[in-house]
Amino acid sequence: MNFGDTIYEKFKDPKCPNQTVVKQMQRLSETYTRKRWFSKAEFEEETLWTLYALQEGVTSHKDWKRGNGSIRFIDSFFSLKGDTEYDNLSSMTIISGNTRIIFDGSYQIETKEIIRDGKTHRFKVMPFNQTGDIEEQPDKKLVKFVPDYFPGTMLSAKICIKPGNTAPIQQPNQSSHGR
């Protein structure tokens, strides 16, 4: 939990160091506006930008080597849980400003590829829809605008840890003894 700027406020600030990402978010907002997917008290620009900020490679910092922490944390949640399936027990919730995003296994992290400058780039996304496309509307039951404003970002998790999920992962060429 932290108090201060919400995820949306960080990117909406005119002094946000990563204007490239801000422009991508603005273009995405224009797409959602054209499709009339924003609706007061249900799904707004703040909700979209918060969801977009969780995708791999998205950062408010100028340093593009950042922007992997959120998706890795989400991935760790599913690893600790033991699978990516919905189990009616485990869930993780991110609340930031007026946005609430619930991770319950209904949607999984997907790997996407884009070709930029003749190179293939792979990145992980979780757009909360069947198409796996951030330009398509997310599931409104899991990604939503909420009336109560939280001044910062809060994360909560309830995890049903299954046997074997906490065993150390051995790296290649690493013996199980000697540590």
PARO-269930 format. One record per residue: x, y negated, z negated of N, C-alpha, C in turn. Coordinates in steps of 0.05 Angstrom, whole numbers, padded with zeros to 5 digits. Each point is the difference from the previous one (the first is absolute). Example, Ala and Ser with C-alpha at 12.3 -4.5 7.8 and 13.67 -1.06 7.14 Angstrom:
BEGIN
+--------+--------+--------+--------+--------+--------+--------+--------+--------+
!    n_x !    n_y !    n_z !   ca_x !   ca_y !   ca_z !    c_x !    c_y !    c_z !
+--------+--------+--------+--------+--------+--------+--------+--------+--------+
!  00264 !  00114 ! -00156 ! -00018 ! -00024 !  00000 !  00018 ! -00024 !  00000 !
! -00007 ! -00021 !  00014 !  00016 ! -00024 ! -00001 ! -00015 ! -00022 ! -00014 !
+--------+--------+--------+--------+--------+--------+--------+--------+--------+
***
This chain:
BEGIN
+--------+--------+--------+--------+--------+--------+--------+--------+--------+
!    n_x !    n_y !    n_z !   ca_x !   ca_y !   ca_z !    c_x !    c_y !    c_z !
+--------+--------+--------+--------+--------+--------+--------+--------+--------+
!  00017 !  00023 !  00000 ! -00017 ! -00023 !  00000 !  00018 ! -00025 !  00000 !
! -00008 ! -00019 !  00016 !  00014 ! -00025 ! -00002 ! -00021 ! -00023 !  00003 !
!  00006 ! -00022 ! -00012 ! -00017 ! -00023 !  00002 !  00015 ! -00021 !  00017 !
! -00015 ! -00014 !  00016 !  00012 ! -00020 !  00017 ! -00015 !  00001 !  00027 !
!  00015 ! -00004 !  00021 ! -00013 !  00001 !  00027 ! -00010 !  00028 !  00006 !
! -00023 !  00001 !  00013 ! -00009 !  00025 !  00010 !  00015 !  00007 !  00026 !
! -00003 !  00024 !  00010 !  00013 !  00007 !  00025 ! -00008 ! -00019 !  00022 !
! -00026 ! -00006 !  00002 ! -00010 ! -00018 !  00021 !  00012 ! -00028 ! -00003 !
!  00001 ! -00010 ! -00025 !  00011 ! -00026 ! -00005 !  00029 ! -00003 !  00008 !
!  00015 !  00021 ! -00003 !  00029 !  00000 !  00008 !  00002 ! -00004 !  00030 !
! -00016 !  00014 !  00015 !  00001 ! -00003 !  00029 ! -00014 ! -00025 !  00010 !
! -00020 ! -00009 ! -00013 ! -00015 ! -00024 !  00009 !  00015 ! -00026 ! -00006 !
!  00019 !  00001 ! -00019 !  00016 ! -00023 ! -00007 !  00015 ! -00010 !  00024 !
! -00002 ! -00026 !  00007 !  00014 ! -00010 !  00024 !  00031 !  00003 ! -00003 !
!  00010 !  00004 ! -00024 !  00029 !  00004 ! -00004 !  00008 !  00029 !  00000 !
! -00018 !  00018 !  00007 !  00007 !  00029 !  00002 !  00024 !  00003 !  00019 !
!  00021 !  00012 ! -00010 !  00025 !  00002 !  00017 ! -00003 !  00017 !  00025 !
! -00019 !  00018 !  00001 ! -00002 !  00018 !  00023 ! -00024 ! -00008 !  00017 !
!  00003 ! -00021 !  00016 ! -00021 ! -00010 !  00017 ! -00007 !  00019 !  00022 !
!  00018 !  00017 !  00008 ! -00006 !  00020 !  00021 ! -00023 !  00018 ! -00010 !
!  00002 !  00010 ! -00024 ! -00022 !  00017 ! -00011 ! -00025 ! -00016 ! -00003 !
!  00002 ! -00025 ! -00009 ! -00023 ! -00017 ! -00004 ! -00015 ! -00003 !  00027 !
!  00015 ! -00004 !  00021 ! -00012 ! -00003 !  00027 ! -00014 !  00026 !  00009 !
!  00012 !  00023 ! -00007 ! -00013 !  00026 !  00006 ! -00026 !  00002 ! -00015 !
!  00000 ! -00008 ! -00025 ! -00024 !  00001 ! -00017 ! -00021 ! -00019 !  00011 !
!  00008 ! -00024 !  00009 ! -00019 ! -00019 !  00012 ! -00012 !  00011 !  00025 !
!  00016 !  00013 !  00017 ! -00011 !  00013 !  00025 ! -00020 !  00022 ! -00007 !
!  00006 !  00015 ! -00021 ! -00018 !  00021 ! -00009 ! -00026 ! -00012 ! -00010 !
!  00002 ! -00022 ! -00015 ! -00024 ! -00014 ! -00010 ! -00017 ! -00009 !  00023 !
!  00013 ! -00010 !  00021 ! -00015 ! -00010 !  00024 ! -00015 !  00024 !  00013 !
!  00012 !  00023 !  00001 ! -00013 !  00024 !  00011 ! -00024 !  00007 ! -00017 !
!  00003 !  00000 ! -00026 ! -00022 !  00007 ! -00018 ! -00022 ! -00021 !  00001 !
!  00007 ! -00025 !  00003 ! -00020 ! -00022 !  00003 ! -00016 !  00004 !  00026 !
!  00014 !  00006 !  00022 ! -00013 !  00004 !  00026 ! -00020 !  00023 ! -00002 !
!  00007 !  00021 ! -00015 ! -00017 !  00024 ! -00002 ! -00021 ! -00004 ! -00023 !
!  00001 ! -00023 ! -00013 ! -00019 ! -00007 ! -00022 !  00001 !  00021 ! -00023 !
!  00024 !  00008 ! -00007 !  00003 !  00020 ! -00021 !  00004 ! -00013 ! -00028 !
!  00005 ! -00026 !  00000 !  00002 ! -00013 ! -00026 ! -00029 ! -00007 ! -00009 !
! -00005 !  00006 ! -00026 ! -00026 ! -00007 ! -00010 !  00004 ! -00009 ! -00030 !
! -00012 ! -00022 ! -00007 !  00003 ! -00011 ! -00027 ! -00007 !  00021 ! -00020 !
!  00016 !  00002 ! -00020 ! -00004 !  00018 ! -00023 !  00001 !  00030 !  00007 !
!  00010 !  00007 !  00024 !  00003 !  00028 !  00006 !  00028 !  00006 !  00012 !
!  00008 ! -00015 !  00020 !  00026 !  00004 !  00012 !  00008 ! -00027 !  00012 !
!  00021 ! -00012 ! -00010 !  00009 ! -00026 !  00009 !  00029 !  00001 !  00009 !
!  00010 ! -00022 !  00010 !  00028 ! -00001 !  00009 !  00019 !  00008 ! -00022 !
! -00005 ! -00008 ! -00025 !  00017 !  00008 ! -00022 !  00003 !  00030 ! -00002 !
! -00022 !  00014 !  00003 ! -00001 !  00030 ! -00001 !  00018 !  00011 !  00022 !
! -00004 ! -00010 !  00025 !  00016 !  00010 !  00022 !  00030 ! -00005 ! -00004 !
!  00007 ! -00024 ! -00008 !  00029 ! -00006 ! -00003 !  00012 !  00017 ! -00022 !
! -00015 !  00005 ! -00022 !  00011 !  00016 ! -00021 !  00004 !  00029 !  00010 !
! -00019 !  00010 !  00015 !  00004 !  00027 !  00011 !  00024 !  00000 !  00019 !
!  00002 ! -00020 !  00017 !  00023 ! -00001 !  00019 !  00026 ! -00001 ! -00014 !
!  00002 ! -00014 ! -00022 !  00025 ! -00003 ! -00015 !  00010 !  00026 ! -00012 !
! -00018 !  00020 ! -00002 !  00009 !  00026 ! -00011 !  00013 !  00018 !  00021 !
! -00001 ! -00007 !  00025 !  00011 !  00016 !  00021 !  00031 ! -00002 !  00001 !
!  00013 !  00021 !  00008 !  00029 !  00000 !  00001 !  00011 ! -00022 !  00017 !
!  00020 ! -00013 ! -00010 !  00014 ! -00021 !  00015 ! -00012 ! -00028 ! -00003 !
! -00022 ! -00002 ! -00014 ! -00013 ! -00026 ! -00004 !  00010 ! -00012 ! -00027 !
!  00011 ! -00024 !  00002 !  00011 ! -00013 ! -00023 ! -00003 ! -00030 !  00002 !
! -00003 ! -00013 ! -00022 ! -00001 ! -00029 !  00000 !  00028 ! -00012 !  00000 !
!  00020 !  00016 ! -00004 !  00028 ! -00009 ! -00001 !  00011 ! -00001 !  00029 !
!  00019 ! -00017 !  00003 !  00013 ! -00003 !  00026 !  00016 !  00025 !  00007 !
!  00010 !  00014 ! -00020 !  00017 !  00024 !  00004 ! -00017 !  00024 !  00008 !
!  00002 !  00008 !  00025 ! -00016 !  00021 !  00012 !  00007 !  00028 ! -00011 !
!  00022 !  00002 ! -00016 !  00006 !  00026 ! -00012 ! -00018 !  00006 ! -00023 !
! -00016 ! -00019 ! -00008 ! -00020 !  00004 ! -00021 ! -00026 !  00008 !  00013 !
! -00020 !  00003 ! -00016 ! -00026 !  00006 !  00011 ! -00006 !  00030 !  00002 !
!  00014 !  00016 ! -00016 ! -00005 !  00029 !  00000 ! -00010 !  00009 ! -00027 !
!  00001 ! -00016 ! -00020 ! -00007 !  00008 ! -00027 ! -00028 !  00009 ! -00004 !
! -00019 ! -00015 !  00011 ! -00029 !  00007 ! -00003 ! -00006 !  00027 !  00011 !
!  00008 !  00004 !  00025 ! -00007 !  00026 !  00013 !  00015 !  00023 ! -00013 !
!  00024 ! -00005 ! -00010 !  00014 !  00021 ! -00014 ! -00013 !  00007 ! -00027 !
! -00010 ! -00021 ! -00013 ! -00014 !  00004 ! -00025 ! -00026 !  00017 !  00005 !
! -00014 ! -00007 !  00021 ! -00024 !  00015 !  00007 !  00007 !  00029 !  00006 !
!  00021 !  00004 !  00015 !  00010 !  00027 !  00007 !  00007 !  00015 ! -00025 !
!  00013 ! -00014 ! -00019 !  00007 !  00013 ! -00026 ! -00025 !  00008 ! -00015 !
! -00020 ! -00016 !  00001 ! -00025 !  00007 ! -00014 ! -00010 !  00027 !  00011 !
! -00001 !  00003 !  00027 ! -00010 !  00024 !  00012 !  00019 !  00024 ! -00006 !
!  00026 ! -00005 ! -00001 !  00019 !  00021 ! -00007 ! -00004 !  00010 ! -00029 !
! -00003 ! -00018 ! -00018 ! -00004 !  00007 ! -00028 ! -00027 !  00015 ! -00004 !
! -00019 ! -00009 !  00015 ! -00027 !  00013 !  00000 !  00002 !  00028 !  00011 !
!  00019 !  00004 !  00019 !  00004 !  00027 !  00012 ! -00011 !  00004 !  00027 !
! -00017 ! -00018 !  00009 ! -00010 !  00002 !  00028 ! -00013 ! -00027 !  00007 !
! -00009 ! -00002 !  00024 ! -00013 ! -00025 !  00009 ! -00030 !  00003 !  00002 !
! -00011 !  00022 ! -00010 ! -00028 !  00005 !  00003 ! -00016 ! -00014 ! -00023 !
! -00025 ! -00005 !  00006 ! -00019 ! -00010 ! -00020 ! -00006 !  00022 ! -00020 !
!  00003 ! -00007 ! -00026 ! -00005 !  00021 ! -00020 ! -00020 ! -00009 ! -00022 !
! -00012 ! -00023 !  00003 ! -00019 ! -00010 ! -00019 !  00011 ! -00005 ! -00028 !
!  00027 !  00003 ! -00004 !  00012 ! -00005 ! -00025 !  00021 ! -00022 !  00001 !
!  00017 !  00001 !  00020 !  00023 ! -00019 !  00003 ! -00008 ! -00023 !  00017 !
!  00008 ! -00024 ! -00009 ! -00003 ! -00024 !  00016 !  00019 ! -00021 ! -00009 !
!  00006 ! -00018 !  00018 !  00017 ! -00023 ! -00006 ! -00014 ! -00024 !  00010 !
!  00000 ! -00022 ! -00015 ! -00014 ! -00024 !  00008 !  00019 ! -00024 ! -00001 !
!  00000 ! -00016 !  00021 !  00015 ! -00025 !  00000 ! -00021 ! -00022 !  00000 !
!  00003 ! -00019 ! -00019 ! -00018 ! -00023 ! -00001 !  00018 ! -00024 !  00002 !
! -00006 ! -00018 !  00018 !  00015 ! -00025 !  00004 ! -00019 ! -00021 !  00009 !
! -00003 ! -00021 ! -00016 ! -00019 ! -00021 !  00006 ! -00028 !  00012 !  00000 !
! -00014 ! -00003 !  00022 ! -00027 !  00011 !  00003 !  00000 !  00026 !  00017 !
!  00022 !  00013 !  00002 !  00002 !  00025 !  00016 !  00004 !  00024 ! -00018 !
! -00014 !  00021 !  00006 !  00004 !  00026 ! -00013 !  00003 !  00022 !  00021 !
!  00022 !  00015 ! -00002 !  00006 !  00021 !  00019 !  00003 !  00026 ! -00017 !
! -00015 !  00020 !  00007 !  00000 !  00025 ! -00015 !  00012 !  00022 !  00018 !
!  00020 !  00014 ! -00011 !  00013 !  00022 !  00013 ! -00010 !  00025 ! -00014 !
! -00015 !  00017 !  00014 ! -00012 !  00023 ! -00013 !  00005 !  00026 !  00016 !
!  00015 ! -00002 !  00022 !  00004 !  00023 !  00016 ! -00019 !  00002 !  00024 !
! -00019 ! -00019 !  00002 ! -00018 !  00000 !  00023 !  00015 ! -00006 !  00026 !
!  00022 ! -00016 ! -00002 !  00017 ! -00007 !  00023 !  00029 !  00005 ! -00007 !
!  00015 !  00008 !  00019 !  00029 !  00006 ! -00005 !  00017 ! -00021 !  00014 !
!  00025 !  00000 ! -00008 !  00021 ! -00016 !  00013 !  00006 !  00013 !  00027 !
!  00002 ! -00017 !  00020 !  00006 !  00010 !  00027 !  00025 ! -00013 !  00010 !
!  00014 !  00013 !  00018 !  00024 ! -00011 !  00012 ! -00008 ! -00009 !  00028 !
!  00006 ! -00025 !  00006 ! -00005 ! -00012 !  00026 !  00026 ! -00006 !  00014 !
! -00001 ! -00001 !  00026 !  00023 ! -00007 !  00016 ! -00006 ! -00024 !  00018 !
!  00019 ! -00018 !  00002 ! -00002 ! -00022 !  00019 !  00027 ! -00002 !  00014 !
! -00002 ! -00009 !  00025 !  00025 ! -00004 !  00015 !  00005 ! -00030 !  00002 !
!  00022 ! -00009 ! -00011 !  00007 ! -00028 !  00000 !  00029 ! -00002 !  00010 !
!  00005 ! -00017 !  00019 !  00027 ! -00004 !  00011 !  00012 !  00026 !  00009 !
! -00016 !  00018 !  00012 !  00009 !  00025 !  00011 !  00006 !  00021 ! -00021 !
! -00005 ! -00006 ! -00026 !  00005 !  00020 ! -00021 ! -00026 !  00008 ! -00013 !
! -00002 !  00025 ! -00008 ! -00023 !  00011 ! -00014 !  00003 ! -00005 ! -00030 !
! -00019 ! -00013 ! -00012 !  00000 ! -00005 ! -00028 ! -00023 !  00015 ! -00013 !
!  00006 !  00014 ! -00022 ! -00021 !  00015 ! -00014 ! -00005 ! -00014 ! -00027 !
! -00025 ! -00001 ! -00008 ! -00007 ! -00013 ! -00025 ! -00025 !  00014 ! -00011 !
! -00003 ! -00002 ! -00026 ! -00022 !  00013 ! -00013 ! -00022 ! -00021 ! -00005 !
! -00025 !  00009 !  00004 ! -00023 ! -00018 ! -00004 ! -00022 !  00015 ! -00014 !
! -00018 ! -00015 ! -00012 ! -00024 !  00012 ! -00013 ! -00022 ! -00020 !  00004 !
! -00013 !  00000 !  00024 ! -00021 ! -00020 !  00006 ! -00028 !  00006 ! -00010 !
! -00004 !  00024 ! -00013 ! -00025 !  00007 ! -00012 ! -00023 !  00002 !  00020 !
!  00006 !  00013 !  00023 ! -00021 !  00005 !  00020 !  00007 !  00026 !  00015 !
! -00019 !  00010 !  00015 !  00005 !  00025 !  00014 !  00019 ! -00003 !  00024 !
!  00002 ! -00024 !  00011 !  00017 ! -00004 !  00024 !  00029 ! -00004 ! -00007 !
!  00006 ! -00007 ! -00026 !  00027 ! -00006 ! -00007 !  00011 ! -00026 !  00011 !
! -00018 ! -00018 !  00008 !  00006 ! -00025 !  00013 ! -00007 ! -00023 ! -00018 !
!  00019 ! -00016 ! -00008 ! -00005 ! -00023 ! -00018 ! -00019 ! -00020 !  00014 !
! -00002 !  00000 !  00026 ! -00018 ! -00018 !  00014 ! -00029 !  00010 ! -00001 !
! -00005 !  00023 ! -00011 ! -00027 !  00010 ! -00003 ! -00008 ! -00003 ! -00029 !
! -00025 ! -00003 ! -00005 ! -00011 ! -00006 ! -00026 !  00006 !  00022 ! -00020 !
!  00010 ! -00007 ! -00024 !  00005 !  00021 ! -00020 ! -00026 !  00008 ! -00014 !
!  00001 !  00022 ! -00014 ! -00022 !  00011 ! -00015 ! -00008 ! -00020 ! -00022 !
! -00024 ! -00011 !  00001 ! -00009 ! -00021 ! -00019 ! -00004 !  00011 ! -00028 !
! -00002 !  00026 ! -00003 ! -00003 !  00011 ! -00027 !  00026 ! -00001 ! -00015 !
!  00023 !  00001 !  00015 !  00026 !  00002 ! -00013 !  00016 ! -00026 !  00002 !
! -00006 ! -00017 !  00020 !  00015 ! -00025 !  00004 ! -00022 ! -00022 !  00000 !
! -00001 ! -00015 ! -00022 ! -00022 ! -00019 ! -00002 !  00007 ! -00026 ! -00014 !
! -00015 ! -00019 !  00006 !  00000 ! -00026 ! -00015 ! -00016 !  00005 ! -00025 !
!  00010 ! -00009 ! -00023 ! -00015 !  00002 ! -00025 ! -00004 ! -00028 ! -00012 !
! -00022 ! -00004 ! -00014 ! -00006 ! -00027 ! -00010 !  00018 ! -00010 ! -00022 !
!  00010 !  00019 ! -00016 !  00018 ! -00008 ! -00022 !  00028 ! -00004 !  00009 !
!  00011 ! -00024 ! -00004 !  00027 ! -00007 !  00009 !  00020 !  00008 ! -00021 !
!  00021 !  00015 !  00009 !  00023 !  00006 ! -00018 !  00023 ! -00018 !  00008 !
!  00011 ! -00015 ! -00018 !  00022 ! -00019 !  00006 !  00027 !  00013 !  00002 !
!  00005 !  00015 !  00021 !  00025 !  00014 !  00004 ! -00006 !  00027 !  00013 !
!  00015 !  00020 ! -00007 ! -00004 !  00027 !  00012 !  00002 !  00020 ! -00023 !
! -00019 !  00019 !  00000 ! -00001 !  00021 ! -00020 ! -00003 !  00027 !  00014 !
!  00014 !  00019 ! -00009 ! -00001 !  00027 !  00011 ! -00008 !  00019 ! -00023 !
! -00019 !  00017 !  00005 ! -00006 !  00021 ! -00020 ! -00002 !  00027 !  00014 !
!  00007 !  00021 ! -00014 ! -00001 !  00026 !  00012 ! -00009 !  00021 ! -00020 !
! -00016 !  00019 !  00009 ! -00009 !  00023 ! -00015 !  00009 !  00024 !  00017 !
!  00018 !  00016 ! -00010 !  00011 !  00022 !  00016 ! -00004 !  00027 ! -00013 !
! -00011 !  00018 !  00014 ! -00001 !  00028 ! -00009 !  00025 !  00013 !  00010 !
!  00019 !  00003 ! -00018 !  00026 !  00012 !  00008 ! -00003 !  00031 !  00000 !
!  00007 !  00011 !  00023 ! -00003 !  00029 !  00004 !  00027 !  00014 ! -00006 !
! -00001 !  00025 ! -00009 !  00025 !  00014 ! -00006 !  00020 ! -00001 !  00023 !
!  00024 ! -00005 ! -00006 !  00021 ! -00001 !  00021 !  00005 ! -00027 !  00013 !
! -00018 ! -00019 ! -00004 !  00003 ! -00026 !  00013 !  00022 ! -00017 ! -00012 !
!  00009 !  00006 ! -00023 !  00021 ! -00016 ! -00013 !  00027 !  00014 !  00001 !
!  00002 !  00023 !  00014 !  00026 !  00013 !  00003 !  00018 ! -00017 !  00017 !
!  00026 ! -00001 ! -00008 !  00019 ! -00016 !  00016 !  00002 !  00011 !  00028 !
!  00003 ! -00018 !  00019 !  00004 !  00007 !  00028 !  00030 !  00003 !  00005 !
!  00009 !  00023 !  00009 !  00028 !  00004 !  00005 !  00007 ! -00010 !  00028 !
!  00022 ! -00014 !  00001 !  00010 ! -00010 !  00026 !  00017 !  00022 !  00013 !
!  00002 !  00000 !  00026 !  00018 !  00020 !  00013 !  00028 ! -00002 ! -00012 !
!  00013 !  00022 ! -00003 !  00028 !  00002 ! -00010 !  00001 ! -00008 ! -00030 !
! -00022 !  00002 ! -00014 !  00000 ! -00006 ! -00029 ! -00008 !  00025 ! -00015 !
!  00017 !  00008 ! -00018 ! -00006 !  00024 ! -00016 ! -00019 ! -00007 ! -00023 !
! -00013 !  00020 ! -00010 ! -00019 ! -00005 ! -00022 !  00014 ! -00002 ! -00027 !
!  00026 !  00007 ! -00001 !  00015 ! -00004 ! -00025 !  00023 ! -00019 !  00004 !
!  00011 ! -00009 ! -00020 !  00022 ! -00019 !  00003 ! -00008 ! -00029 ! -00006 !
! -00024 ! -00003 ! -00010 ! -00009 ! -00027 ! -00007 ! -00007 ! -00001 ! -00028 !
+--------+--------+--------+--------+--------+--------+--------+--------+--------+
***
